[in-house]
């Protein structure tokens, strides 16, 4: 029983088609399961972002502090010699 070139090529094509079908099936299953779990992804529950602590201290920048701005304006007028 001689094995011809057509027989070997047919087996290669058949093996390729089987692998292709398996890859497509796995891809569809993965995509379907990720779509069902929602935008968060996996099975773990989504973590809430930590709430930011409220700042009760001084303003972040000096130019946001009204007291600093008043003091700066007072110094500028004093240095210029302008009447306050």
C-alpha positions as a printed NumPy array, in Angstrom:
array([[  0.   ,   0.   ,   0.   ],
       [  1.746,   3.104,  -1.225],
       [  1.11 ,   6.489,   0.335],
       [  0.68 ,   9.111,  -2.305],
       [  1.327,  12.847,  -2.093],
       [ -2.414,  13.566,  -2.305],
       [ -3.083,  11.47 ,   0.781],
       [ -0.462,  13.312,   2.87 ],
       [ -1.702,  16.709,   1.72 ],
       [ -5.268,  15.707,   2.554],
       [ -4.261,  14.725,   6.093],
       [ -2.422,  18.015,   6.583],
       [ -5.409,  20.015,   5.37 ],
       [ -7.756,  18.007,   7.603],
       [ -5.505,  18.53 ,  10.657],
       [ -5.315,  22.259,   9.916],
       [ -9.108,  22.504,   9.675],
       [ -9.562,  20.652,  12.982],
       [ -7.09 ,  22.987,  14.724],
       [ -8.773,  26.015,  13.153],
       [-12.221,  24.91 ,  14.356],
       [-10.863,  24.351,  17.877],
       [ -9.22 ,  27.786,  17.961],
       [-12.408,  29.486,  16.772],
       [-14.505,  27.593,  19.342],
       [-12.196,  28.544,  22.213],
       [-12.138,  32.176,  21.054],
       [-15.942,  32.327,  20.908],
       [-16.245,  30.823,  24.399],
       [-13.749,  33.291,  25.861],
       [-15.421,  36.267,  24.199],
       [-18.878,  35.14 ,  25.331],
       [-17.806,  34.666,  28.95 ],
       [-16.072,  38.047,  29.062],
       [-19.166,  39.76 ,  27.644],
       [-21.411,  38.166,  30.283],
       [-19.216,  39.201,  33.192],
       [-19.607,  42.871,  32.244],
       [-17.083,  45.626,  31.635],
       [-15.195,  44.822,  34.841],
       [-13.841,  41.604,  33.396],
       [-13.218,  38.5  ,  35.496],
       [-15.096,  36.831,  38.285],
       [-13.714,  39.017,  41.06 ],
       [-16.096,  41.674,  42.34 ],
       [-15.332,  45.162,  41.162],
       [-13.426,  47.229,  43.673],
       [-14.76 ,  50.659,  44.499],
       [-12.318,  53.519,  44.219],
       [-11.233,  54.9  ,  47.553],
       [-12.983,  58.131,  48.485],
       [-10.677,  61.112,  48.516],
       [-10.079,  62.567,  51.933],
       [-11.566,  65.999,  52.415],
       [ -8.967,  68.655,  52.976],
       [ -9.62 ,  70.83 ,  55.965],
       [ -6.154,  72.372,  55.939],
       [ -4.765,  75.341,  54.044],
       [ -5.352,  75.76 ,  50.29 ],
       [ -3.119,  73.816,  47.944],
       [ -1.363,  76.766,  46.337],
       [ -0.481,  80.177,  47.798],
       [ -2.355,  82.014,  45.064],
       [ -5.545,  80.266,  46.223],
       [ -5.177,  81.596,  49.779],
       [ -7.004,  84.93 ,  50.239],
       [ -4.921,  85.813,  53.301],
       [ -1.701,  85.298,  51.343],
       [ -2.98 ,  87.467,  48.504],
       [ -3.923,  90.287,  50.894],
       [ -0.492,  90.143,  52.524],
       [  1.222,  90.126,  49.131],
       [ -0.776,  93.141,  47.965],
       [  0.005,  94.967,  51.214],
       [  3.737,  94.319,  50.796],
       [  3.652,  95.411,  47.161],
       [  1.932,  98.702,  48.013],
       [  4.329,  99.312,  50.897],
       [  7.392,  98.674,  48.704],
       [  6.055, 100.881,  45.886],
       [  5.348, 103.742,  48.233],
       [  1.724, 103.853,  47.112],
       [ -0.776, 104.976,  49.718],
       [ -2.669, 102.057,  51.165]])
